[in-house]
Structures are given as C-alpha cells and as structure tokens.
C-alpha cells in the first residue's frame, strides 16, 4: 500500500490543515541508536547523520566511543577515543558538527563494567578485585527457552567507591561537556549501579552543567519501576520504557503505568529498535511467517532465519515478502511513535536492516545490506505528525485494545489519556481483512476530534464521525479527542 493510502480519514469532507510543528521545547526526543562500527571514516558518518536529521532525529546517541577491549561495551581505556575518531580533537569536531545541525549529542558511558585490563582504572575499583572480580552479565533466555547466564567479557566496577566516582566526573564526564560538545549522557546498565554513587555522579554533573541531561537505561526482565528507581532518585530526567522488551503487548501498558504513576510522569522513550533488540525487519518477517515461528523467542527466530536459512538481508527474499515486511514495519513504527514522549530506533532500521546488531562484529558490510523502500519517507511523515501536537510528545495512561499477539493479526492499538483530559487513539490494521473500531467512551465524551494524516489534520465534531471506523488492511488511524 502506498504511504498516502495508509492514513485513514473518517472525516473526508472536512478540509485538511497543514501539520505544523509545536515549539521545539514541547517536542519529544527522537533518538538514533548508532553503532560507530557501521562506518569506516568520519565523512561517511557525517553523511549518515544528515540522513538521520532529515528523518526527524534530534538526538544522536552513539554507542560507546572509548577505546574498546572486546567490544564497545567492554572499554579498555576511557581516556582514549576509538579508532574511528583517533583523537579527542576529531571527536570534538564531530560533535560540533552534530550540534550545528541542531541535534543533541549523547554519549553512552559503561559505568557498570570494564575490561579487566583497563587502563587508568585502579584494580581496587573493581568489585571483589582480590578474588579475581565479578564477571558482568545478566539472566537471559536462550534459543530453546531455557534461562541462562549471559556474560559480557567485562568485570563489574564498584561505583560505591568515591575514588571511582571522582574519576567518572573529573576524567570522563566533565571533559566531554567542557571540551567535546557533549550535552547528554546515557547511563548504561543504570539498574546495576550503586544508588548513592549514581546520585552523586548525576547530581554533581547537573550542579556544574545544568543543561546536561541523563537518560537511564532501565531495560531488563524485571519490572520497569524496579529498574528505574535508583535513577529516579539520582535525578535522571528521561527513561526507557519496555514496550518491545516483552512479547505480546497486553502486559506492557500496566508496567508503563506503574512507572508513570510512581515517577510523576517523567518522559520515557519507546523503543522501535535498538542494538539490544531484534531489528524490526526480522520481527516483521516473523509475523509474516507466524505459522512457522509461532512460540519462538527472539533468539530462536535468529537461529531459524540467520543460522539455518542464511538470511542476511531482505534482498534475499521475493518482492511480495519484502513488501509485506515493510508494511508491517510501518504499522509498528506508527504504533510506537505516539506511545510516549520520546522514541528510539537503531541506525539502519529505516533501511530495513535484517540481522540483529552485534557490537562485536557489525560493520560497514552489514550496514550496506539494507534495501531501498519508501519506509524512510513514511517514518519522516509519522514524526512530522508526532511533532505537530504536544499530546503526541507527552506521557499518559495507556490502555491497549485489539490483537497484539504475533499469530493473531488484525487491528491493534491503544488509547493514551493525558492529565488535561485529552485522549490520543492510535490504531493499525496488520491483518489481511478490513475491520472496524468504535470510539471508546473517553473519546465519545470529547468536545472535538482531530484526525491526523500525512497530508494534514482535520477537526470535526463527534457527530460527524461514523459510529464505527473502518480500517483497511495496512491502514493507520491517528486521532485526538479534546
């Protein structure tokens, strides 16, 4: 389906007004999660940042840029940049380039763990250093559904140590803000850090540089509020939520609701994709072929497609399957974009990269396996709609409806209710048949309803809307009741 046919408009007789962006301060943060290994030189990196800017990205989040050990998340030296930059002067110039584009510059600091042979960190700063340390890792699920321990090749740091806290502030954070044009920091594995140590790191940074803001990584298998508590106490200003950390979907809003209520409605980021999750193209193919992969977890899906079928790119599939995958990716992007204040996607998602990002090996060759489609244009259109109303860039109480299970395609969506009694409804039909939805009671009590499409928005009276709104296969409905 063409992009202009994907937006349902139940008020076709009302003239459309142009979607104009609200003031920049009211817009949500749109993050691009960017592995630096995708690029073999700074010119290609800069050219890609321009592409991200044109899509609507306003925060460049780069994976750790320090000299790596085993991988970017196993740092060998926090006082030396990775080979792509070579020198701190080159890094500062690149960040200035991003700043001049009007984008925030976010670095990712692994505070929780480092290479056992890391330079410039005292051995006494590691946990249980006298007993050969504690290898960093987390509980996970393997391809057969068994609970396993996954280690990262790094060792846990003791962030309760004041000397280590001093090091983070004086040798890492302060120079990046003062000299290298950085204004935002992602706290990797925030849930694993000492609460008081994290509070000091964040607090002293904000005291000295009030413009700097922190995003806490709180993804994991535990409840969202549990993972976020220490970062909330520390003063982090934004958080991830867990929309795609679970399979299914019905349980997601309950978890987000707990964070919304307990945190006072802090801005959160919905993850369309990241280096930690399956790429959307592989998720979508699993839905296209749901009869074959029903019940498989993410790792088993990778094993089936990549290891057994040797799929590395959508180019290897026939054109009808490619089209079906792209259409589902569009629907998922629309559903994700309006859920929270912020939105993240991994670099290459817009190119429909298929393989999961591997921080150990993904490089320019993997990045080049994307395909050309109208997906980037669609993503840009969705972000233009998102930026056009404050309600789409705010937190609220989310209530889902419809069919959220991968093997039961059809209409699915949610209503997000805000504190000012406005209600956003986002729905998408991922099935093969047309279907209809009725407006929930909260929206039927609205004074006016605004329909949003890529071409503009139309405001109509509730009486002008049909009792049930039809969505054709592949269509999206975006409306706001006030």
LINGIQUI-V620789 format. One record per residue. RES is the residue in three letters. NEAR is the number of other C-alpha atoms within 10 Angstrom. Layout:
((RES,NEAR) (RES,NEAR))
//
This chain:
((UNK,12) (UNK,10) (UNK,16) (UNK,13) (UNK,14) (UNK,23) (UNK,21) (UNK,23) (UNK,24) (UNK,19) (UNK,19) (UNK,11) (UNK,10) (UNK,14) (UNK,12) (UNK,16) (UNK,12) (UNK,15) (UNK,20) (UNK,13) (UNK,16) (UNK,14) (UNK,11) (UNK,9) (UNK,8) (UNK,17) (UNK,21) (UNK,25) (UNK,26) (UNK,26) (UNK,27) (UNK,26) (UNK,23) (UNK,20) (UNK,24) (UNK,24) (UNK,23) (UNK,21) (UNK,18) (UNK,13) (UNK,14) (UNK,15) (UNK,11) (UNK,12) (UNK,17) (UNK,15) (UNK,10) (UNK,15) (UNK,21) (UNK,13) (UNK,12) (UNK,22) (UNK,19) (UNK,13) (UNK,20) (UNK,20) (UNK,23) (UNK,22) (UNK,23) (UNK,25) (UNK,23) (UNK,20) (UNK,21) (UNK,25) (UNK,23) (UNK,25) (UNK,24) (UNK,21) (UNK,19) (UNK,16) (UNK,18) (UNK,23) (UNK,27) (UNK,23) (UNK,28) (UNK,24) (UNK,19) (UNK,23) (UNK,15) (UNK,17) (UNK,19) (UNK,22) (UNK,15) (UNK,18) (UNK,20) (UNK,13) (UNK,12) (UNK,16) (UNK,13) (UNK,15) (UNK,21) (UNK,18) (UNK,14) (UNK,20) (UNK,22) (UNK,17) (UNK,16) (UNK,22) (UNK,18) (UNK,10) (UNK,13) (UNK,13) (UNK,22) (UNK,24) (UNK,25) (UNK,26) (UNK,22) (UNK,21) (UNK,24) (UNK,21) (UNK,22) (UNK,22) (UNK,28) (UNK,29) (UNK,23) (UNK,23) (UNK,15) (UNK,18) (UNK,16) (UNK,12) (UNK,19) (UNK,12) (UNK,17) (UNK,15) (UNK,18) (UNK,23) (UNK,20) (UNK,15) (UNK,17) (UNK,9) (UNK,7) (UNK,12) (UNK,17) (UNK,16) (UNK,19) (UNK,19) (UNK,15) (UNK,12) (UNK,12) (UNK,14) (UNK,15) (UNK,15) (UNK,15) (UNK,10) (UNK,14) (UNK,9) (UNK,11) (UNK,11) (UNK,12) (UNK,14) (UNK,13) (UNK,16) (UNK,17) (UNK,25) (UNK,24) (UNK,23) (UNK,30) (UNK,22) (UNK,24) (UNK,17) (UNK,15) (UNK,13) (UNK,14) (UNK,20) (UNK,19) (UNK,15) (UNK,15) (UNK,17) (UNK,17) (UNK,13) (UNK,14) (UNK,14) (UNK,22) (UNK,18) (UNK,14) (UNK,21) (UNK,19) (UNK,11) (UNK,12) (UNK,20) (UNK,21) (UNK,22) (UNK,22) (UNK,22) (UNK,23) (UNK,23) (UNK,24) (UNK,21) (UNK,18) (UNK,23) (UNK,21) (UNK,18) (UNK,22) (UNK,16) (UNK,18) (UNK,14) (UNK,19) (UNK,24) (UNK,19) (UNK,18) (UNK,18) (UNK,23) (UNK,16) (UNK,13) (UNK,20) (UNK,16) (UNK,10) (UNK,10) (UNK,14) (UNK,11) (UNK,11) (UNK,19) (UNK,20) (UNK,22) (UNK,23) (UNK,26) (UNK,20) (UNK,26) (UNK,22) (UNK,17) (UNK,13) (UNK,9) (UNK,15) (UNK,22) (UNK,20) (UNK,12) (UNK,21) (UNK,24) (UNK,17) (UNK,22) (UNK,25) (UNK,20) (UNK,14) (UNK,20) (UNK,19) (UNK,23) (UNK,15) (UNK,23) (UNK,25) (UNK,22) (UNK,29) (UNK,23) (UNK,23) (UNK,18) (UNK,15) (UNK,12) (UNK,15) (UNK,14) (UNK,20) (UNK,17) (UNK,13) (UNK,20) (UNK,21) (UNK,16) (UNK,16) (UNK,25) (UNK,19) (UNK,17) (UNK,23) (UNK,21) (UNK,13) (UNK,13) (UNK,15) (UNK,11) (UNK,19) (UNK,17) (UNK,22) (UNK,27) (UNK,25) (UNK,23) (UNK,25) (UNK,23) (UNK,24) (UNK,22) (UNK,17) (UNK,13) (UNK,16) (UNK,22) (UNK,24) (UNK,29) (UNK,25) (UNK,26) (UNK,20) (UNK,24) (UNK,22) (UNK,23) (UNK,22) (UNK,20) (UNK,13) (UNK,16) (UNK,11) (UNK,13) (UNK,18) (UNK,14) (UNK,14) (UNK,17) (UNK,16) (UNK,19) (UNK,14) (UNK,18) (UNK,22) (UNK,23) (UNK,15) (UNK,18) (UNK,18) (UNK,17) (UNK,12) (UNK,10) (UNK,10) (UNK,12) (UNK,17) (UNK,18) (UNK,19) (UNK,24) (UNK,16) (UNK,10) (UNK,11) (UNK,9) (UNK,11) (UNK,9) (UNK,14) (UNK,20) (UNK,15) (UNK,17) (UNK,22) (UNK,24) (UNK,23) (UNK,23) (UNK,26) (UNK,27) (UNK,21) (UNK,18) (UNK,22) (UNK,25) (UNK,23) (UNK,22) (UNK,27) (UNK,28) (UNK,31) (UNK,27) (UNK,26) (UNK,27) (UNK,26) (UNK,22) (UNK,23) (UNK,24) (UNK,28) (UNK,26) (UNK,21) (UNK,26) (UNK,20) (UNK,26) (UNK,25) (UNK,29) (UNK,23) (UNK,21) (UNK,23) (UNK,14) (UNK,18) (UNK,12) (UNK,12) (UNK,17) (UNK,17) (UNK,15) (UNK,10) (UNK,20) (UNK,19) (UNK,13) (UNK,17) (UNK,19) (UNK,17) (UNK,10) (UNK,14) (UNK,15) (UNK,20) (UNK,19) (UNK,14) (UNK,22) (UNK,19) (UNK,19) (UNK,21) (UNK,24) (UNK,24) (UNK,19) (UNK,24) (UNK,24) (UNK,24) (UNK,22) (UNK,18) (UNK,16) (UNK,25) (UNK,26) (UNK,24) (UNK,23) (UNK,25) (UNK,27) (UNK,21) (UNK,23) (UNK,16) (UNK,20) (UNK,16) (UNK,17) (UNK,19) (UNK,18) (UNK,15) (UNK,22) (UNK,18) (UNK,13) (UNK,18) (UNK,21) (UNK,25) (UNK,22) (UNK,26) (UNK,20) (UNK,23) (UNK,24) (UNK,22) (UNK,16) (UNK,12) (UNK,9) (UNK,12) (UNK,19) (UNK,24) (UNK,23) (UNK,24) (UNK,22) (UNK,24) (UNK,28) (UNK,27) (UNK,30) (UNK,18) (UNK,11) (UNK,13) (UNK,15) (UNK,15) (UNK,13) (UNK,15) (UNK,12) (UNK,17) (UNK,11) (UNK,8) (UNK,14) (UNK,23) (UNK,15) (UNK,12) (UNK,16) (UNK,12) (UNK,17) (UNK,24) (UNK,19) (UNK,23) (UNK,26) (UNK,25) (UNK,19) (UNK,14) (UNK,16) (UNK,23) (UNK,22) (UNK,19) (UNK,19) (UNK,13) (UNK,18) (UNK,10) (UNK,14) (UNK,15) (UNK,12) (UNK,13) (UNK,12) (UNK,16) (UNK,18) (UNK,25) (UNK,21) (UNK,19) (UNK,26) (UNK,25) (UNK,27) (UNK,23) (UNK,23) (UNK,23) (UNK,23) (UNK,23) (UNK,15))
//
